[in-house]
């Protein structure tokens, strides 16, 4: 991932905190991705995350990395 692309993507998601929720992830991916797909991406670790209890902790940088490789 080059710096220009990373900077652009970070700017694009500046309204989100360093850690996002599945609902915010859905917004970041454009709301065209269904809820089932969001949870499948998280369960399969296609987007790096940690599960604490029933909550997913998703670093914003993992979302950016996912978008850059797909």
Long-range contacts (C-beta under 8 A, 24 or more apart in sequence): 1-64, 1-65, 1-68, 5-68, 6-64, 6-68, 9-64, 9-67, 9-68, 10-64, 13-60, 13-63, 13-64, 16-60, 17-60, 18-59, 18-60, 18-61, 19-57, 19-58, 19-59, 19-60, 20-58, 20-59, 20-60, 20-63, 21-55, 21-56, 21-58, 22-56, 22-58, 24-58, 25-58, 25-63, 28-63, 29-63, 29-67, 41-66
